[in-house]
């Protein structure tokens, strides 16, 4: 039977950490390790989850786990997997899994990730995307969306936050011909757990890119994390998809997005509830909507919808 | 049965690595290291080496991959040179701090700019302070033997520290010599499988490589320092054991050649010691009391041995393929520190040469001994830090 919210283990593998209230990233690590089980070996580069989880003597992983250099999550995963296999010490149910943030993946860690996918190393790479360098104090990464205020893309009268679009990491990864890649959101945790379970069953390199809201950096309430992670999917600024066997699949393909800008599920409602998008003008919000529509046109074409 | 073959330094290194039976080899090609990884790849393909060879996409990943493998208790090897070593720099401190006994071969090569593929020692000497044991070999036999000794020393539970074996680019890596290759049985007798508690454990899972605040950090650094210092005695023990198994005795952390009654001693490291030795012999034949001190280990630094070799000399010079800009050669700094600790004061000169593969001739080394004699006589014929081929006193009046 597939793992779900009812039958998932009560065992905890990531606890006692110092994550901020409402942290989406810590949910990613917690739920993924529940699905992967006690023989998972995890590796985390510099970033929020290593900063909150690895403070000697307060060590928060109940499974084997290690910190990696910032740029090298995937290379360390490769080494762990090769080392276990070469010694005949890799348990059958062992998944070697990395948890890296958006900067650690799409910026400084992209080269090592590409190398691991090229070699088709038998590892699972999970990018928890909170859309900026949150651990160092909310600086822009290449997965920061257009219009977001960060401490390095301040929103002033001249420039209204981040000027670049979110890097298309999912398709970059898929373009390698990776055995399995998926996107997810902590707002749809059942979908995420299913994808982790699926990734666990596949040999070769697996990649999951999951949106993990950060109330501290996004400027929303700490009890908004799940709701806002649902809304980013429902308003179409994020998507739930899989790439497997050379094919793209959209797990959700709404016929229509919410058009009433005052209502939950509209782009404007999603943006306006967050402090980081406060400076966006009406025109800029409209540009975000148009960008969303272009993205979905491309996604639907990729998925053959 | 041991065999004898005509091998380059890179090939000798690869043979040594094969005999050490690493589980994981992760490396990225760079001249003049490439032959090492080519030979290892062939050994894996033929089944002569039962290891996972990982084709990493950078030097940074090469060392990170080795570190990941070491976390599982695997024996690991990587090799690099020059810019590749510099690109690994941040991982050097991770590997040392995590106490992962990775063995790395470094082909000593100039660092950019100007871009230059030839040998000097600026790459590894610039990275002395990252917690790796650093050895410098003289010839191809020592390159092979050092690979086996490196694992034995690095993996000793008292040490548990990564080990960098340095071979002069081209002068050693690409020069052929007859090398005795031990049998696998001999190698296995000398080097047991790697056993460590510093690894993942599926019965009792561990968190490794964590962060430690100021209240704990100093203890980690202190322990790393003590382990490195402890390597001094382990190096000697290991060389004893090596001699018993293979019949080749190495001279410890330094090799003092005709230093006992020497008035003038030249201190150096790596392949140039071979030429310096022949100059010493020639001058000794003329009745001049000169000696050579070859430093084999720059970390841990053999303070007492260096001071003992130089005690009683009228002057010493350090010849090195390195310059710390705005200061002096790094080897010179270390040797001076050894003398200061011992309370010895004597005139000294620092000869900076061989940069970017520049030739160092017998005449140059002759000139160094002459310059030391002048210095000891109170003459100031040159600056204390001399660039060979630029402002060496024996070049006075000659075109560069």
Interface residues (C-beta under 8 A of the other chain):
Chain A: X38 X39 X41 X43 X50 X51 X54 X55 X56 X57 X59 X60 X61 X62 X63 X64 X65 X66 X67 X68 X69 X71 X72 X74 X75 X76 X77 X78 X79 X80 X81 X82 X83 X84 X85 X86 X87 X89 X91 X94 X111 X112 X114 X115 X118 X119
Chain B: X23 X24 X26 X51 X52 X54 X55 X56 X57 X58 X60 X61 X62 X64 X65 X66 X67 X68 X69 X70 X71 X72 X73 X74 X76 X90 X91 X94 X200 X201 X202 X205 X206 X207 X208 X209 X210 X211 X212 X213 X216
